[in-house]
């Protein structure tokens, strides 16, 4: 016998469908009844599902896992081409990373194509397959309840849906879809924004006033989803590499930080709070909205007088000892060896000031004129660490582009104290780990220590 909870799920699904049918048609993203309806559908699909093939139940399966395999079990009947095409289009997509997200994407496309009943019908015709995936107490595993479910699905095909396919990047986390826009920018070096990766998402942390990014309404808290239709999920998808191959216009697909009603989009809001706790400079008003959206008991994590700041500046007066070419790579051993080579070379020391900001490391002469010696955005810095002997020295490995090659140099500095050396190295390392792409702001000079010294 099926449990009462299964019957309640069907009742809830029926009520959600009735509310959908009473609203304006076709059903589009933003319809207030769409998300509850999809959640009710998902509840039925997950009711009593087994997890075959999982090790001690650790690898949880979802309804997408049987939908994906279904074409392999359709033998004696004609396959629905729309079903096959839909499954084939979702499987390689980089937009979703979990069975949960792919299943939700399938439901959305199936609603538009009016094929949601098709996979369930095929599954029910194969009793062994049904028993493999669902318990007999589930809706799909119980013949009587499955018949009622099919009746509802047939009614669903009478409703017209117009849902966006591209806006699927956060289906792994929520049914709620954010605002998704694509902006076109000229292929230039200066967009005027800082992007940091947080939990595999490229989050905009700062936008310069009156910059290109600002003019197309990109804001702090937005997420860069794709560059020229190439997904930038995970820090391995370096945005700068995609931009390097862009000869003409650049198309950025942006997930907005706020929903159409002005409330924060929670998956991005949570990442912004993580950034703020890591010391990033963010807008206090946005953080306040996020705190309220996350929990009514959470207070704003930013100070009341915080402002949008392009650079949280830390300035250190140190001595530049020199540089040496190194192989591509990073690590304490490589830097220690480079530092020793520079010290043994007995070069001419130079008093300089290092400014560590949220986007870059800049070096100036310490002669009162603050002439720029070099500027390095974090993608150009592969590592920075302090040596054990002497403890006051630290090295920073930077990349310099040559006409036909790439050269790596270790710049070596000496601080007045070991504690300052550790502090400089720590903040540079945090910048390397946090920021993977900075679209540069105009500077006084294009020179660098690798060419000047």
C-alpha positions as CSV (number, residue, x, y, z in Angstrom):
1,X,0.0,0.0,0.0
2,X,1.2,3.5,-0.8
3,X,1.6,5.8,2.1
4,X,-0.6,8.8,2.8
5,X,2.3,11.1,2.0
6,X,2.3,9.9,-1.6
7,X,-1.4,10.7,-1.9
8,X,-0.7,14.2,-0.4
9,X,2.0,14.8,-3.1
10,X,-0.5,14.1,-5.9
11,X,-3.1,16.3,-4.3
12,X,-0.5,19.1,-4.0
13,X,0.5,18.6,-7.6
14,X,-3.1,18.8,-8.7
15,X,-3.7,22.0,-6.8
16,X,-0.6,23.6,-8.2
17,X,-1.6,22.6,-11.8
18,X,-5.1,24.2,-11.2
19,X,-3.5,27.4,-10.1
20,X,-1.2,27.4,-13.1
21,X,-4.1,26.9,-15.5
22,X,-6.1,29.8,-14.0
23,X,-3.3,32.2,-14.6
24,X,-2.3,34.1,-17.8
25,X,-1.1,31.8,-20.6
26,X,1.4,30.9,-21.8
27,X,3.3,30.3,-18.6
28,X,6.6,32.2,-18.6
29,X,9.5,32.6,-16.2
30,X,8.4,34.9,-13.5
31,X,4.9,33.4,-13.2
32,X,4.2,33.2,-9.4
33,X,2.8,29.7,-9.7
34,X,5.6,28.2,-11.9
35,X,8.2,27.4,-9.1
36,X,5.6,25.8,-6.7
37,X,4.3,23.7,-9.6
38,X,7.8,22.5,-10.6
39,X,8.7,21.7,-6.9
40,X,5.5,19.6,-6.7
41,X,6.5,17.8,-9.9
42,X,9.9,17.1,-8.5
43,X,8.4,15.8,-5.2
44,X,6.5,13.2,-7.1
45,X,9.5,12.2,-9.2
46,X,11.6,11.8,-6.1
47,X,8.9,10.0,-4.1
48,X,10.2,6.5,-3.2
49,X,13.1,6.6,-5.6
50,X,15.8,4.1,-5.0
51,X,19.5,4.7,-5.4
52,X,20.8,1.7,-7.4
53,X,24.5,1.6,-8.2
54,X,25.5,3.9,-5.2
55,X,28.2,2.8,-2.8
56,X,26.5,2.5,0.6
57,X,24.0,5.1,-0.5
58,X,26.6,7.8,-0.7
59,X,26.2,8.5,-4.4
60,X,22.6,9.7,-4.3
61,X,20.7,9.2,-7.6
62,X,17.9,11.4,-8.9
63,X,15.1,11.1,-11.4
64,X,17.4,12.4,-14.2
65,X,19.5,9.3,-13.8
66,X,16.7,7.0,-15.1
67,X,15.5,9.5,-17.6
68,X,19.0,9.7,-19.1
69,X,19.2,5.9,-19.4
70,X,15.7,5.5,-20.7
71,X,16.5,5.4,-24.5
72,X,18.6,2.3,-23.9
73,X,15.5,0.4,-22.8
74,X,13.0,1.4,-25.5
75,X,13.0,-1.7,-27.7
76,X,9.7,-2.5,-29.4
77,X,8.1,0.9,-29.7
78,X,9.0,4.0,-31.6
79,X,11.2,6.5,-29.8
80,X,9.9,10.0,-29.4
81,X,12.4,12.2,-31.3
82,X,11.8,15.2,-29.0
83,X,12.6,13.1,-25.9
84,X,15.8,11.8,-27.5
85,X,16.9,15.2,-28.6
86,X,16.2,16.8,-25.2
87,X,18.2,14.1,-23.3
88,X,21.0,14.4,-25.8
89,X,21.2,18.2,-25.4
90,X,21.3,18.1,-21.6
91,X,23.9,15.4,-21.1
92,X,26.9,17.4,-22.4
93,X,25.8,20.8,-21.0
94,X,28.3,22.6,-18.8
95,X,25.5,24.7,-17.3
96,X,24.5,22.0,-14.8
97,X,26.8,19.9,-12.8
98,X,24.5,17.6,-10.9
99,X,21.7,15.1,-11.6
100,X,19.4,17.5,-9.7
101,X,20.2,20.4,-12.0
102,X,20.0,18.3,-15.2
103,X,16.7,16.8,-14.0
104,X,15.2,20.3,-13.5
105,X,16.5,21.4,-16.9
106,X,14.8,18.4,-18.4
107,X,11.5,19.2,-16.7
108,X,11.6,22.8,-18.0
109,X,12.3,21.7,-21.6
110,X,9.8,18.9,-21.4
111,X,7.1,21.3,-20.3
112,X,7.8,23.5,-23.3
113,X,7.9,20.6,-25.8
114,X,4.8,18.9,-24.1
115,X,6.7,15.6,-23.6
116,X,6.7,15.3,-19.8
117,X,4.4,12.3,-19.8
118,X,6.5,10.4,-22.4
119,X,9.4,9.2,-20.2
120,X,7.0,8.2,-17.4
121,X,4.9,6.3,-19.8
122,X,8.0,4.4,-21.2
123,X,9.1,3.6,-17.6
124,X,5.8,2.3,-16.5
125,X,5.7,-0.1,-19.5
126,X,8.8,-1.7,-18.3
127,X,7.9,-3.2,-14.9
128,X,11.4,-4.5,-14.1
129,X,12.9,-1.0,-14.8
130,X,10.2,0.6,-12.7
131,X,10.9,-1.8,-9.8
132,X,14.6,-1.1,-10.2
133,X,14.2,2.6,-9.7
134,X,11.1,3.0,-7.4
135,X,9.7,1.3,-4.3
136,X,6.2,-0.2,-4.5
137,X,5.1,2.4,-1.9
138,X,6.0,5.3,-4.2
139,X,3.7,7.1,-6.6
140,X,5.4,5.8,-9.8
141,X,5.9,2.3,-8.2
142,X,2.2,1.9,-7.3
143,X,0.0,1.1,-10.3
144,X,-3.1,3.0,-9.0
145,X,-1.2,6.2,-8.1
146,X,0.9,6.0,-11.2
147,X,-2.2,6.1,-13.3
148,X,-3.4,9.2,-11.5
149,X,0.0,10.8,-12.0
150,X,-0.2,10.1,-15.8
151,X,-3.7,11.7,-15.9
152,X,-2.2,14.9,-14.4
153,X,0.8,14.8,-16.9
154,X,-1.6,14.5,-19.8
155,X,-3.4,17.6,-18.5
156,X,0.0,19.4,-18.3
157,X,0.4,18.9,-22.0
158,X,-2.6,21.1,-22.6
159,X,-0.9,24.0,-21.0
160,X,1.5,26.2,-23.0
161,X,4.9,27.0,-21.5
162,X,7.5,29.5,-22.8
163,X,10.5,29.0,-20.6
164,X,14.1,30.1,-21.3
165,X,16.7,27.4,-21.9
166,X,19.9,29.5,-21.5
167,X,19.1,30.6,-18.0
168,X,19.9,27.2,-16.4
169,X,23.2,27.8,-14.6
170,X,21.8,27.7,-11.0
171,X,19.3,24.9,-11.4
172,X,21.7,22.8,-9.3
173,X,20.8,25.0,-6.4
174,X,17.3,26.4,-6.9
175,X,14.2,26.3,-9.1
176,X,14.1,30.1,-8.9
177,X,15.6,31.6,-12.0
178,X,17.5,34.9,-11.8
179,X,17.6,37.8,-14.4
180,X,19.9,36.7,-17.2
181,X,21.2,39.2,-19.7
182,X,23.9,39.3,-22.4
183,X,25.8,42.5,-23.0
184,X,28.1,43.3,-25.9
185,X,31.4,45.2,-25.2
186,X,34.2,46.2,-27.5
187,X,37.3,44.1,-27.3
188,X,39.5,46.4,-25.2
189,X,41.8,46.0,-22.2
190,X,39.8,48.2,-19.9
191,X,36.3,47.1,-18.8
192,X,36.7,48.5,-15.3
193,X,35.6,45.6,-13.1
194,X,37.1,43.0,-10.7
195,X,35.9,39.4,-10.9
196,X,36.6,36.8,-8.1
197,X,35.8,33.1,-8.1
198,X,33.7,31.9,-5.2
199,X,32.5,28.3,-5.2
200,X,33.3,28.0,-8.9
201,X,31.3,31.1,-9.9
202,X,32.8,34.3,-11.3
203,X,31.5,37.1,-9.1
204,X,31.8,40.8,-9.9
205,X,33.2,42.4,-6.8
206,X,33.9,45.9,-8.0
207,X,32.9,48.1,-10.9
208,X,34.6,51.4,-11.7
209,X,32.3,54.4,-12.0
210,X,31.7,55.5,-15.7
211,X,33.5,52.4,-17.0
212,X,32.3,50.2,-19.8
213,X,31.0,47.7,-17.3
214,X,29.1,50.4,-15.5
215,X,27.6,51.7,-18.7
216,X,26.0,48.4,-19.5
217,X,24.7,48.1,-15.9
218,X,27.0,45.4,-14.6
219,X,27.0,45.7,-10.8
220,X,28.9,44.3,-7.8
221,X,27.3,41.0,-6.9
222,X,26.5,40.0,-10.5
223,X,27.9,36.7,-11.9
224,X,29.7,36.3,-15.2
225,X,28.2,33.1,-16.6
226,X,29.7,33.0,-20.0
227,X,32.2,34.8,-22.3
228,X,31.3,34.6,-26.0
229,X,29.0,31.7,-25.2
230,X,31.8,29.8,-23.4
231,X,30.8,28.7,-19.9
232,X,33.2,30.0,-17.2
233,X,32.2,27.7,-14.4
234,X,35.2,26.8,-12.2
235,X,38.4,28.7,-11.8
236,X,40.0,26.5,-14.5
237,X,37.9,28.4,-17.1
238,X,40.1,31.5,-17.1
239,X,38.1,34.4,-18.4
240,X,41.3,36.2,-19.4
241,X,42.2,33.3,-21.8
242,X,38.8,33.6,-23.5
243,X,39.2,37.4,-23.8
244,X,42.7,36.9,-25.4
245,X,41.0,35.0,-28.3
246,X,38.4,37.7,-28.8
247,X,39.3,39.9,-31.7
248,X,36.2,41.9,-32.1
249,X,33.2,42.4,-29.7
250,X,33.0,40.5,-26.4
251,X,29.6,39.1,-25.3
252,X,29.3,38.6,-21.6
253,X,26.4,36.6,-20.3
254,X,25.5,38.0,-16.8
255,X,23.4,36.6,-14.0
256,X,22.1,39.6,-12.1
257,X,22.5,39.8,-8.3
258,X,18.9,40.8,-7.7
259,X,15.6,39.3,-8.9
260,X,13.1,41.4,-10.8
261,X,11.3,42.4,-7.6
262,X,14.6,43.8,-6.2
263,X,15.3,41.0,-3.7
264,X,18.7,39.3,-3.7
265,X,19.2,36.1,-5.7
266,X,20.1,33.9,-2.8
267,X,22.8,31.7,-4.5
268,X,24.8,34.8,-5.4
269,X,23.9,36.5,-2.1
270,X,25.5,33.7,-0.2
271,X,28.7,33.9,-2.2
272,X,28.8,37.7,-1.7
273,X,28.7,37.1,2.1
274,X,31.6,34.6,1.7
275,X,33.6,37.2,-0.2
276,X,32.8,39.9,2.4
277,X,34.0,37.6,5.2
278,X,37.2,37.1,3.3
279,X,37.9,40.8,3.4
280,X,36.7,41.9,0.0
281,X,35.4,45.4,-0.5
282,X,31.7,45.3,-1.3
283,X,28.7,47.7,-1.2
284,X,27.2,48.0,2.3
285,X,23.6,48.4,0.9
286,X,23.8,45.2,-1.1
287,X,25.3,43.3,1.8
288,X,22.5,44.6,4.0
289,X,19.9,43.3,1.5
290,X,21.7,39.9,1.4
291,X,21.8,39.6,5.1
292,X,18.0,40.1,5.3
293,X,17.4,37.7,2.5
294,X,19.5,35.0,4.1
295,X,18.0,35.2,7.6
296,X,16.0,37.9,9.5
297,X,18.4,37.4,12.4
298,X,21.6,38.1,10.5
299,X,23.0,41.6,10.7
300,X,24.7,43.3,7.8
301,X,28.3,42.0,7.7
302,X,29.6,45.4,6.4
303,X,30.2,48.5,8.5
304,X,27.6,51.2,8.2
305,X,30.1,53.6,6.6
306,X,31.5,51.2,4.1
307,X,31.6,52.5,0.5
308,X,32.1,51.0,-2.9
309,X,35.9,50.9,-3.1
310,X,37.9,49.9,-6.1
311,X,41.0,49.4,-4.0
312,X,41.6,48.4,-0.4
313,X,45.1,49.7,-0.3
314,X,48.0,48.3,1.8
315,X,51.3,50.1,1.3
316,X,54.6,48.7,2.5
317,X,58.1,50.4,2.4
318,X,60.6,47.7,1.4
319,X,63.8,47.2,-0.5
320,X,64.0,45.8,-4.0
321,X,67.0,43.5,-4.3
322,X,66.7,42.4,-7.9
323,X,65.2,39.7,-10.1
324,X,66.1,36.4,-11.7
325,X,64.4,34.3,-14.4
326,X,62.8,31.1,-13.2
327,X,60.9,28.2,-14.8
328,X,57.2,28.4,-15.0
329,X,55.7,27.2,-11.7
330,X,55.4,28.1,-8.1
331,X,56.3,26.9,-4.6
332,X,58.4,27.8,-1.7
333,X,61.4,25.9,-2.9
334,X,61.5,27.7,-6.3
335,X,61.2,31.1,-4.6
336,X,63.8,30.3,-2.0
337,X,66.3,29.3,-4.7
338,X,65.6,32.5,-6.7
339,X,66.0,34.7,-3.6
340,X,69.4,33.1,-2.8
341,X,70.5,33.7,-6.4
342,X,69.6,37.4,-6.2
343,X,71.3,37.8,-2.9
344,X,74.5,36.1,-4.1
345,X,74.4,38.3,-7.2
346,X,74.9,41.4,-5.0
347,X,72.8,43.7,-7.1
348,X,72.1,47.3,-6.3
349,X,69.3,47.6,-3.7
350,X,66.5,50.1,-4.3
351,X,64.1,51.5,-1.8
352,X,60.5,51.1,-3.1
353,X,56.9,51.0,-1.9
354,X,54.6,48.1,-2.6
355,X,50.9,48.8,-2.8
356,X,48.7,45.7,-2.5
357,X,45.1,46.3,-3.6
358,X,42.1,44.1,-4.3
359,X,43.0,43.9,-8.0
360,X,46.7,44.2,-8.4
361,X,50.2,44.8,-6.9
362,X,51.9,48.1,-7.8
363,X,55.5,49.1,-7.2
364,X,56.7,52.7,-6.9
365,X,60.0,54.5,-6.3
366,X,60.2,55.5,-2.7
367,X,61.6,59.0,-3.5
368,X,58.5,61.0,-2.7
369,X,57.5,61.3,-6.4
370,X,55.8,57.9,-6.4
371,X,56.8,57.1,-10.0
372,X,55.4,53.8,-11.1
373,X,57.9,51.0,-11.6
374,X,55.5,48.2,-12.3
375,X,51.9,47.0,-11.9
376,X,50.9,43.3,-11.9
377,X,47.3,42.0,-11.8
378,X,46.8,38.8,-10.0
379,X,46.6,36.6,-13.1
380,X,50.1,37.7,-13.9
381,X,51.4,36.6,-10.4
382,X,51.8,32.8,-9.9
383,X,53.1,32.8,-6.4
384,X,54.5,34.8,-3.5
385,X,56.2,33.5,-0.3
386,X,58.7,34.4,2.5
387,X,62.0,32.6,2.8
388,X,63.2,31.0,6.0
389,X,66.7,32.4,5.7
390,X,66.7,35.3,5.8
391,X,63.2,35.7,7.2
392,X,62.9,39.3,6.1
393,X,63.1,38.4,2.3
394,X,60.2,37.4,0.1
395,X,59.8,36.6,-3.6
396,X,57.0,37.2,-6.1
397,X,56.9,35.2,-9.4
398,X,55.5,37.3,-12.2
399,X,54.8,36.6,-15.9
400,X,56.1,38.8,-18.7
401,X,54.9,38.4,-22.3
402,X,57.6,38.4,-24.9
403,X,57.0,38.7,-28.7
404,X,57.2,35.0,-29.2
405,X,57.3,33.5,-25.7
406,X,56.4,34.0,-22.0
407,X,59.1,34.7,-19.4
408,X,58.8,34.2,-15.7
409,X,60.8,36.3,-13.3
410,X,61.1,36.1,-9.5
411,X,61.2,39.6,-8.0
412,X,63.0,39.7,-4.7
413,X,62.3,42.1,-1.9
414,X,63.5,42.7,1.7
415,X,61.3,44.1,4.4
416,X,62.4,45.9,7.6
417,X,61.1,43.0,9.7
418,X,60.0,39.3,9.3
419,X,56.5,40.2,10.4
420,X,56.1,42.7,7.5
421,X,57.5,40.3,5.0
422,X,54.9,37.7,6.1
423,X,52.2,40.3,6.0
424,X,53.0,41.4,2.4
425,X,53.3,37.8,1.2
426,X,50.0,36.8,2.9
427,X,48.0,39.6,1.3
428,X,49.5,39.0,-2.2
429,X,48.8,35.3,-1.8
430,X,45.2,36.0,-0.8
431,X,44.8,38.1,-3.9
432,X,46.2,35.3,-6.1
433,X,43.8,32.8,-4.6
434,X,40.7,35.1,-4.8
435,X,41.0,37.1,-8.0
436,X,41.5,35.4,-11.3
437,X,40.6,38.2,-13.6
438,X,41.0,41.9,-13.4
439,X,40.1,44.1,-16.3
440,X,42.6,46.8,-15.8
441,X,42.0,50.5,-15.0
442,X,44.2,53.2,-16.7
443,X,47.6,53.7,-15.1
444,X,50.3,56.2,-15.3
445,X,52.7,53.9,-17.1
446,X,52.9,50.6,-18.9
447,X,56.3,49.8,-17.6
448,X,57.1,47.0,-15.1
449,X,60.0,46.0,-12.9
450,X,60.8,43.1,-15.3
451,X,61.7,45.6,-18.0
452,X,62.9,48.7,-15.9
453,X,65.2,47.0,-13.5
